[in-house]
Amino acid sequence: MADALTDILKSIRMEGSVFSRAALTAPWGVESGKTSSGMFHAVVNGSAWVTLVDDRSPIRLERGDVVMMPFGDNHLMTSEPGSETLPIAELNTVDQFGRGRLIVDGGGAPTSLICGTVSFDNGSAHPVLSMLPRLIHIREHGGRMASAVETMIGLIADEMDHPGAGTETVVARLTDALVVFVLRHYVETLSDSESSWLAALRDPPIREALGLIHRSPERAWTAAALSALVGMSRSAFFQRFRQTVGETPAQYLTRWRIHLATRLLREGEILVAGVAHQVGYTTEAAFSNAFKRVMGIRPGAYRRAA
């Protein structure tokens, strides 16, 4: 699992940041609003409830818990379900050192949070990010991961409370690591019945096939070629791949190539024809057609917009 997950994480530009250190006493409540980037909250001390606005099924958070909304869905963070809320933008302030502070003094039980954002480049085209749920809740009290996550949360909190040289960089790196732990935990706790790229990480032959596609997307991969390399018959591999991943090897290869192409189009000065060649298309026309099927726009127009 580690190698395949590393492949996917290397393929995205992920940027995490902490925008606020929250010190709250009950009763309190904040509403995030819909955001363009993902958002997460980590409970340093105390407890809280999180509720997606259009779901209304509150989830209790305790010390060491992390909750992430990868797509920036509007949500409530409250001391109790149904507590009155105010927009987080109205409550969040910046202190004299430039640190974000979210303070609500209701006089009751205290809760300490770390609130941050996480952005993924072009998540809509990414084979894995598009399959993430709207809310991921991490709780594993007493396990190895729980200790690591709680340590990271404590380090972030300490850096924000006692800033020193390089604090901004330290917090950013710790935040990135925290998000990776959240994603890894989510993958590891998927049920065997779920069909998605994420669930496929738990199936060794399919995971190996995905790794081959990730590392050499320019190759003209076929189900026959992949099945031979992972030691399965073509028919059994094709059926298992489609059942586990939710699409055929050819469909997945196309989406992976287009995801890589979006980065090349945004970041470099390579001509569209050069991008097409790098991701495995023999002609610019074939690449342009595939790109439009996935992204709904031609590569040239995408580059101009980006």
Protein Blocks (a to p, Z undefined) as FASTA:
>chain_A
ZZmmmmmmmmpccddddfbdcdddddddddebjafbdcddddfbhcdddddfklopacdd
dehiacddfkopacdddfbehiacddfklmpccdfkopacddddehpacdddddddddde
hkllpmklmmpcfbdcdddehiaklmmmmmmmmmmmmmmmmgcehklmmmmmmmmmmmmm
mmmmmmmmpcfkbgcfklmmmmmklmmmmmmmmmmmmbccdfklmmmmnopafklmmmmm
mmmnopafklmmmmmmmmmmmmmmmmmmcdfklmmmmnopabfklmmmmmmmmnopafkl
mmmmZZ
